[in-house]
Amino acid sequence: MAEPSHPPTLALNNRFPFGTLPFTRDIKTPENLLPRTGNSLTILACVAHDSAHDLWFLRFRAQSLVPMHRGFTLIELLVVLAILAILVGLLLPAVQKVRDAATRAHCQNNLKQLGLALHGFHDANNAFPPSGYTTAGPGNPAGKFIGWRPLTLPYIEQENLKKLYDFHANWWEGTNPVAAAVPVKVYQCPAVPARPEVLTAIAKPPRPAMTFSNPLAPTDYEAIMGVQPASLNPHLASALYNSTNRFAVLHRDSRVRILDISDGTASTIMVLEAAGRPRVYRNRTAHPELSNDQGIGWADSEGPFSLDGASADGQREGCGRDCAAPMNRKNDNEPYSFHPGGIHAVFADGSVRFLRESLPLTIFAALCTRAAGEVVANDF
């Protein structure tokens, strides 16, 4: 038998892809192999030989390119959801820690600026400002009711706001309520939740009851005036505090110089967090049904307070040995912050430190006096 003639060059290993063509019901005729819109096929061709007639011809096989789709089973879906829940549970605490660290750094920077402002006032007047004036003194020649914050406005780059404030009037008189309505970011801790606007104030002689056209701008930082002897002495083996040595650096009508801080500038607090006012908090719970008439705005000269110590539930202060919490139990007239574990404080040397919640009340009290003679280890 004669050898068949060579197959056409179309053949490749006796099987090759002829091309990707539109789906058709009939691929017998060449016309039906023309491109069309639709699902595609792969046409596979192989070379066949008819030895009886010495003929070469192509055989075609159509192979669909449409992929097979398989959905998730219920178990697979539940496994994926469980993994996502675990990941979210692991990430949320980390995100919260980053957020807490950022707010603490921001708050610390605010207080650092306030410490520099207090020292700027001292450099200009040879004394720190008082917590609040009721008589004439440096920066207050007219003897009006003025707080420490308006006196230090030029030292926190608020010269224009100082020009708006009238130092020849009490803080609630004339144009001063307009100035008091201007928010000053350096007075606000970013960790503090939203609070209600202050549009009214009860009478607190000599200040009458007030209605403000614009809400007073808040503050979360306050001067600590000292300690209350009747509240702190019961916590000591023998009474220490009296009306002479109970004071801090900034108190009512004070003119304290650096040389007057005999306990040491590095261990004497000037300003600390008293956050969230005038809304009242007990531990970490807001109590809108309770009222507070102090710390209603940054211009308020009646916001500073002296340390008493609070009960564990935050319902009482100055109740002897049952009131042993130094901070974060109540925010009306006691140190309070929204940072986990403690509060920030500005010391008389201008440094800012984070004081832990577990600090004993007696140690905290020693930090709130400037000349009581306490010995405090530098581990607070």
Stockholm file with secondary structure:
# STOCKHOLM 1.0

chainA/1-380         MAEPSHPPTLALNNRFPFGTLPFTRDIKTPENLLPRTGNSLTILACVAHDSAHDLWFLRFRAQSLVPMHRGFTLIELLVVLAILAILVGLLLPAVQKVRDAATRAHCQNNLKQLGLALHGFHDANNAFPPSGYTTAGPGNPAGKFIGWRPLTLPYIEQENLKKLYDFHANWWEGTNPVAAAVPVKVYQCPAVPARPEVLTAIAKPPRPAMTFSNPLAPTDYEAIMGVQPASLNPHLASALYNSTNRFAVLHRDSRVRILDISDGTASTIMVLEAAGRPRVYRNRTAHPELSNDQGIGWADSEGPFSLDGASADGQREGCGRDCAAPMNRKNDNEPYSFHPGGIHAVFADGSVRFLRESLPLTIFAALCTRAAGEVVANDF
#=GR chainA/1-380 SS CCCCCCCCTTCSTTCEEEEEEECCSCCSSGGGGSCCSSCEEEEEEEEEEETTTTEEEEEEEEEECCCCCCCCCHHHHHHHHHHHHHHHHHHHHHHHHHHHHHHHHHHHHHHHHHHHHHHHHHHHHSSCCCSEESSCBTTBTTCCCEEHHHHTGGGGTCHHHHHHSCTTSCTTSTTHHHHHTSCCGGGCCTTSCCCCCCCEECCBTTBCCEECSSCCCCCSEEEEEEECHHHHGGGSSSCCCCTTTCBCSSCTTCCCCGGGCTTCGGGCEEEEEBTTTTSCEETTEECTTSCCCSSCSTTCTTCCEEECCBCTTSSCBSCGGGCCBCSSSBCSSSCBCSSTTEEEEEETTSCEEEEETTSCHHHHHHHTCSSSCCCCCSCC
#=GC SS_cons         CCCCCCCCTTCSTTCEEEEEEECCSCCSSGGGGSCCSSCEEEEEEEEEEETTTTEEEEEEEEEECCCCCCCCCHHHHHHHHHHHHHHHHHHHHHHHHHHHHHHHHHHHHHHHHHHHHHHHHHHHHSSCCCSEESSCBTTBTTCCCEEHHHHTGGGGTCHHHHHHSCTTSCTTSTTHHHHHTSCCGGGCCTTSCCCCCCCEECCBTTBCCEECSSCCCCCSEEEEEEECHHHHGGGSSSCCCCTTTCBCSSCTTCCCCGGGCTTCGGGCEEEEEBTTTTSCEETTEECTTSCCCSSCSTTCTTCCEEECCBCTTSSCBSCGGGCCBCSSSBCSSSCBCSSTTEEEEEETTSCEEEEETTSCHHHHHHHTCSSSCCCCCSCC
//
